[in-house]
Amino acid sequence: MQSQSINLIQTLFQSRLATLEHLLKTAQTHCGDNESFLQQRIVADMLPFGTQIAFTCNQPRNFALWCEGKPADNLDPDVTSLIQAYEHIAKTQDLLVGIDIEDEKLTDVSRIDLGESLYLELSGSAYVHEFLIPNFYFHLVTAYDILRMAGVPIGKKDYMMHLVPFVKKG
């Protein structure tokens, strides 16, 4: 039986990945068959939209792998086609569906390799709340910002889609 905290984290990632997919579909509709928007950047030293998709997916992907006791395994950051972008999102969603662990996992201490012989040791809770979720939102917002800069007609309602079921009129 999956616990409440793990379920909330899983739901957060799933709903925001749905937002990412919505943003991608809106960009595809706006740009047509021209996939060049996947290479758009805010500034030259930032990574392109396609890479932001991979990096956004890496956070829930690595959460799911961590839940299974497996090492982090980042996606190919060189996203050059819509097919690849949609596959990254779909495969990440599939990994999230399979999570079935208890909240006790959040007390486990994990080593997070950062590259260049650097690493962090964090409790599971700190790993999720101080590493994965902030990185997830950073890359999701960056992807959103790139599309806005590229002229894709999106707004806050597109970014906050997870609240639509709760909107009331009155």
N, C-alpha and C positions, 0 to 999 in steps of 0.2 A: 504494500500500500504506500503510495507516494505521499509525502508530507506536504503541508500547507506552504511553507516557505519555498521549497523547491518548485512546487506548482506555480507560485506567483512569479518566480524568476522565469520559468519556462513560458508562461503566458505572456509576460512582458516581451521576451525575445520573439515569440511567435507573432504577436500583434504588430510589433515594429518591423519585422521582416515583411509582413503583409503591406505595410506602409512603403517600404523600399520597393517592393514589387509594383505597387500602384504608381510610385514616382517613375519607375522605369517604363511602365506601360504608357504613361502620359507623355514621357519624352519620346518614346517610339511613335506614338500617334502624331506628335508635333513635328518630328523630324522625318517621318516616313522611313524609307529603306536606307537612308543615309546613317550609318552607324558611327560616323565621325564624332558624334557627341560623346561617345565612350572615351575619347581622348581629350576632352575639354578639361581645363584646369583653371583654378582661380588665379594662381600666379605660377610662374615658371618653376619655382622650387617645390611646389606641392604636387602630389600624385594625382593622376587623372581620375575622372568619374568611374571608369571601369575598375580601377584599383580600389577606389573607395567602396565599391560593391563587395569586392573580395574581402577587404579589411572589416567591413561591417559584418559580413557573414562569419568571419573568423572568430568573433567573440562568442556567439551562441554555439558555433561548431565546437570550439574548444571547451566550452562549458559542458556540452553533451559528452564529449570524449572524457573529460575529467570525471564526470558522473560515473562513467563506465570503468574508471581506473586506467584509462589509456593516456598516452602522452599527447600533448598538443600537436596538431598537424594542420598548418595553415594552407589555405587554398592558393593556387597559382595567382599571383597578383596581376599578371598581364592579361587582363580581360579585354579582348578585342572584338568580340561578337555578342550580339544579343542572345544567341543560343547559350553561349558560355555564361553570361550574366544570369539568365533565368535558371540555368542548371545549378549555379552556386546557391541561389536562393532556395530552390526546391530541395536540393540535397541537404541543406542546413535545416530546413523545416522537417524533413524526414528524420534526421538525427534527433531533433528535439522531441518528436512524438514518442520515441522509444525510451525516454527517461523514466525510470521507476526506482527511485531511491528515497531514503529517509533523511530528515533534517540533520541527523547526526553527521552526515557527510560534511556539513558546513563547519564542523569543528576540526576536520583533518587539516594538517599543515601540508602545504604543497610548495614545491619548488617551481618557480616560473623562470625559465631561461629567457634572457633578453638579448642574447647574442654578445659577441665580443667578450666572452668570459664573465658576463654580468648576469646576475640572477636575483630574484626576490624569494623569500620564504614567507608565505602568508597563510593564515587560516583560510579554510574554504569560504567563510563568510567575507573576509577581507578580499580574497581573490575575486569573488563575484562583485562585491559592492564598490571596491576601490580600484580594481583593474579592468575587469570585463565590461561592466556597465558603462563606466566613463569612456572607455575606448569605443564601445559600441555607439554611443550617442555622438561622440566626436566625428566618427566616420559617416554616420547617417546624416548628421547636420551638414557636413562638408559635401556629401553627395547632393543633398537638397540645394545647398548654396550654388554649387556648380551648375545645376539645372536652371536655377533662377537667373544666374548670370548669362546662361546660354539662351535665355528668352523663352524657356518652357513655361507655359501658363499654369503655374502652381502657386499655391498660397498656404497660409497657415492651416486651413481646413484640410488640405491634402496631407500635411505633416501630422496633424492631430486626428487622423481618421479613427483611431482606437476609441475616441470619445463619442463618435456618431451614435452608437446605440443608446447613449444616455441623454442625448439632446431632446429637450421637450419644448413644446410650443404652448404658450399660454398667456 
